[in-house]
Amino acid sequence: METTRQNKIARLLQKELSDIFLLQTKAMSGVLVSVSAVRISSDMSVARAYLSVFPSDKGEELVKNININVKSIRFELGTRVRHQLRIIPELKFFVDDSLDYIEKIDSLLK
């Protein structure tokens, strides 16, 4: 069960990460990255961000590249939230494939 503080920090990180990815993906035509959820550990040291990527066939490759460049993303995040957070959590990114799962179930039901 997440506390109120965890929820507030998760929402803040989700908003700022969305802004960061919006600016970074403007250069890549035809790719849309959105942060669908952020879960933060109870000690606020690790944040798991779930990314929804369109088109979904580029998702694994894109998240792999993001995890390679996680230090620069964490630095950018730190400059944005330095007045709200004392310690910037370690970031881990995962593919959110819930939309693909919903689409698959929907096609099976038809």
Order of alpha helices (4+ residues) and beta strands (2+ residues): alpha-beta-beta-alpha-alpha-beta-alpha
